Amino acid sequence: MRKAICPGSFDPVTNGHLDIIERASKVFDHLTVVVLENPRKKAMFSMQERVQMLKSTISDFGNVEVDSFKGLLVDYAKKRNASIIIKGLRAISDFEFEFQMALVNRKLNRHVETMFMMTNNKYSFVSSSIVKEVAGYGGDISSMVPSRVHKMICDKITLHANNA
């Protein structure tokens, strides 16, 4: 059985993320989408909220599950008996960072390979950071995220504004 993991912070999940997840689910027998804590980023949603967000948006994919993990990605891959890491790329700048991470992961565990998938060009400008910024200024993000996620973002921004 070919198992792969698709890691990310998914804060929030975007249509670009879903495109990569859907396409990877067609290549591998089993795909685990794993929400990782990224200490370099300030999260809008808790890890539990992001897991729930993903579960609600990928429920139609029978061979995909969602999990979360804090720590080294190669440790998680070993724990799950997964030998492939799937990373989506939007631009050359993504490649430079992800290439470096792939080399580090390979150094830490030579049995884990990283596979890159290019995003669909209609999502090449979409990132979680852009979504949060546009939403924070009241811009229309409805084409960038699934409808369930759109509602969660709007609710979070409204809650934050009411508590400010």
Secondary structure by P-SEA (a helix, b strand, c coil): cbbbbbbcccccccaaaaaaaaaaaaaccbbbbbbbbcccccccccaaaaaaaaaaaaccccccccccccccaaaaaaaacccbbbbbbccaaaaaaaaaaaaaaaaacccbbbbbbbcccccccccaaaaaaaaaacccccccccaaaaaaaaaaaaaaaaac
